[in-house]
Amino acid sequence: MSDACETFLQPTRTSYDAIAKDYTDSFPSGLSHPLDHALITAFAELVRANGTAPVADLGSGPGHVTALLHEHGVPAFGVDLSPTMVTTAREAHPGLRFHVGSMTSLDLPDATLGGILALYSTIHIPDTHLPATFAHFHRTLLPGAHVLLAFQTAAEPGHLHLTERFGHEIDLDYYWRTPEQITETLTGAGLDLVATVRREPSDEERLARAFVLARRPGGGD
């Protein structure tokens, strides 16, 4: 792992270690809208149609969505930067697999994943590191396998740095991006766009949500 990566990975890891319990209590399902659930269901159907290879839930946090994929018949495992989050997920879902890792340097063999899910986890990665991250997605996906990303979005890209959350001191950067920006970076990494969905903020959400579905070419195209 390069020193440049570590400059943002370490504060992100430490921050989520600090807020893991409060974050888990505040987001008990990991999904805040029926549309989010519908898109996860559609993603699971695409994964099952392409075979039985496992899905990596990157930035899996407390493991709620990893467990939801499992309920949909998808073999899934979680990867999270925060050791405390991984411990929380293992305790809540003892039958599933979770381990500490970073999507910026996936320690997984080439062409072995049946899908990648990254819900609100790429939001902590600076723009300069997204192309290499998405290249890892392409490398580890099987031909024809899908990746589903979710992230906060606005008319223009933006950035926010927080030093406090849930009463804890943190050092966390958030980046919001347009679907077009994410799509351009995904296609630059060799992935094909399948669909984009944008929904307006609901309840206490401040920003709109975007979902981008892409796939690695091949697999019977």
C-alpha positions in Angstrom: 0.0 0.0 0.0 1.5 3.3 -1.0 2.2 6.2 1.4 -0.3 8.3 -0.6 -3.1 5.9 0.1 -2.2 5.6 3.7 -2.6 9.3 4.2 -6.4 9.0 3.8 -6.9 5.4 4.7 -5.5 5.6 8.3 -7.7 8.6 9.4 -10.7 6.9 7.7 -10.0 3.6 9.6 -9.5 5.4 12.9 -12.6 7.5 12.5 -14.9 4.5 11.8 -13.3 2.6 14.7 -14.4 5.5 16.9 -18.0 5.7 15.7 -18.7 2.0 14.9 -21.3 1.4 17.6 -23.2 4.7 17.2 -23.1 4.3 13.4 -24.6 0.8 13.7 -27.3 2.0 16.1 -28.2 4.9 13.8 -28.4 2.8 10.6 -29.9 -0.5 11.8 -30.7 -1.8 8.2 -28.0 -0.1 6.2 -30.6 1.0 3.7 -32.9 4.0 4.1 -35.4 3.8 1.3 -37.5 1.1 -0.4 -35.9 2.0 -3.8 -32.5 1.1 -2.2 -33.9 -2.3 -1.3 -35.3 -2.8 -4.8 -31.9 -2.1 -6.4 -30.1 -4.5 -4.1 -32.7 -7.1 -5.1 -32.2 -6.5 -8.8 -28.4 -6.6 -8.3 -28.8 -10.0 -6.5 -30.8 -11.3 -9.5 -28.1 -10.3 -11.9 -25.5 -12.0 -9.8 -27.4 -15.2 -9.6 -28.0 -15.2 -13.4 -24.3 -15.0 -14.0 -23.3 -18.0 -11.8 -22.4 -18.9 -8.2 -19.2 -16.9 -7.6 -19.1 -14.8 -4.4 -19.9 -11.1 -4.1 -17.6 -8.7 -2.3 -19.5 -6.1 -0.2 -16.8 -3.4 0.0 -17.1 -1.0 2.9 -19.5 -3.5 4.5 -19.7 -1.7 7.9 -22.0 -3.6 10.3 -22.7 -6.2 7.7 -26.4 -5.5 7.2 -26.3 -5.5 3.4 -24.0 -8.4 3.2 -26.6 -10.3 5.2 -29.3 -9.1 2.9 -27.5 -10.4 -0.2 -27.2 -13.8 1.6 -30.9 -13.8 2.2 -31.4 -13.3 -1.5 -29.3 -16.4 -2.2 -26.1 -14.7 -3.1 -22.8 -15.9 -1.6 -21.4 -12.7 -0.2 -18.6 -11.6 2.1 -17.8 -8.2 3.6 -14.6 -6.2 3.5 -14.2 -3.1 5.6 -11.3 -0.8 6.5 -12.3 -0.6 10.1 -11.4 -3.6 12.4 -14.1 -2.5 14.9 -16.7 -2.5 12.1 -15.5 -6.0 11.1 -15.8 -7.2 14.7 -19.3 -5.7 14.9 -20.4 -7.4 11.7 -19.0 -10.8 12.8 -20.9 -10.6 16.1 -24.1 -9.7 14.4 -23.8 -12.2 11.5 -21.7 -15.1 12.8 -22.5 -17.3 9.8 -21.0 -14.8 7.3 -17.5 -13.9 6.4 -16.0 -10.5 7.1 -12.4 -9.3 7.0 -10.4 -6.2 7.2 -9.2 -4.7 3.9 -9.3 -1.8 1.5 -11.0 -1.5 -1.8 -8.0 0.5 -3.0 -5.8 -2.6 -2.9 -8.0 -5.6 -3.1 -6.1 -8.7 -1.9 -8.2 -11.0 -4.1 -7.3 -13.2 -7.2 -8.1 -12.0 -10.7 -11.5 -12.8 -12.2 -13.0 -14.5 -9.1 -15.9 -12.3 -8.0 -19.5 -12.7 -9.2 -20.2 -9.1 -8.2 -19.0 -6.1 -6.2 -21.2 -3.9 -4.1 -20.0 -0.6 -2.7 -22.7 1.3 -0.9 -21.6 4.8 0.3 -18.0 3.6 0.7 -16.3 5.1 -2.3 -17.3 8.5 -0.9 -14.2 8.6 1.3 -11.8 8.0 -1.6 -10.2 11.1 -3.2 -10.7 11.6 -6.9 -7.0 10.8 -7.7 -7.4 7.3 -6.3 -10.7 6.3 -7.9 -9.2 5.1 -11.3 -6.9 2.7 -9.6 -9.7 1.5 -7.3 -12.0 0.8 -10.2 -9.2 -0.9 -12.0 -9.1 -3.3 -9.0 -12.9 -3.9 -9.5 -12.3 -4.8 -13.2 -9.4 -7.1 -12.3 -11.3 -9.1 -9.7 -14.7 -9.4 -11.4 -15.5 -12.3 -13.6 -16.4 -11.5 -17.2 -20.0 -10.5 -17.2 -20.2 -9.7 -13.5 -21.7 -6.5 -12.2 -20.7 -3.8 -9.8 -23.3 -1.6 -8.0 -22.2 1.7 -6.4 -24.2 4.1 -4.3 -23.1 7.5 -3.3 -24.4 11.0 -2.3 -24.7 13.3 -5.3 -25.4 16.9 -6.2 -25.4 19.1 -9.4 -21.7 19.7 -8.9 -19.0 17.6 -7.2 -18.2 18.6 -3.6 -16.1 17.8 -0.6 -16.7 17.9 3.2 -14.3 17.3 6.0 -15.7 16.4 9.4 -13.9 16.5 12.8 -16.8 15.3 14.9 -19.7 12.8 14.5 -21.9 11.1 17.1 -19.9 13.0 19.8 -16.6 11.4 18.8 -13.5 13.2 17.4 -12.9 12.1 13.8 -10.8 13.0 10.8 -13.0 12.0 7.9 -13.4 13.3 4.3 -16.5 12.9 2.3 -16.7 13.4 -1.5 -19.9 13.7 -3.5 -19.9 13.2 -7.2 -22.2 13.2 -10.2 -23.2 10.0 -11.8 -21.5 11.1 -15.0 -18.2 11.5 -13.1 -18.4 8.0 -11.7 -19.5 6.6 -15.0 -16.6 8.1 -16.8 -14.1 6.7 -14.3 -15.7 3.2 -14.4 -15.6 3.1 -18.2 -12.1 4.3 -18.1 -11.3 1.2 -16.0 -12.8 -1.0 -18.7 -16.3 -1.5 -17.2 -19.5 -1.0 -19.2 -22.4 1.2 -17.9 -25.6 -0.7 -17.4 -27.8 1.8 -15.6 -27.9 4.9 -13.4 -30.6 5.9 -10.9 -30.9 9.1 -9.0 -33.4 9.7 -6.1 -34.1 12.8 -4.2 -33.3 13.1 -0.5 -35.8 11.5 1.9 -36.4 12.1 5.6 -33.2 13.7 7.1 -31.0 13.2 4.0 -29.4 16.4 2.8 -28.1 15.2 -0.6 -29.7 13.2 -3.4 -28.6 9.5 -3.8 -27.2 8.0 -7.0 -26.7 4.4 -8.0 -24.5 3.3 -10.9 -24.6 -0.2 -12.2 -21.8 -1.4 -14.4 -20.4 -4.7 -15.6 -17.2 -6.2 -16.8 -17.5 -7.1 -20.5 -17.5 -10.7 -21.6 -19.3 -13.7 -20.2 -21.3 -14.5 -23.3 -21.7 -11.0 -24.7 
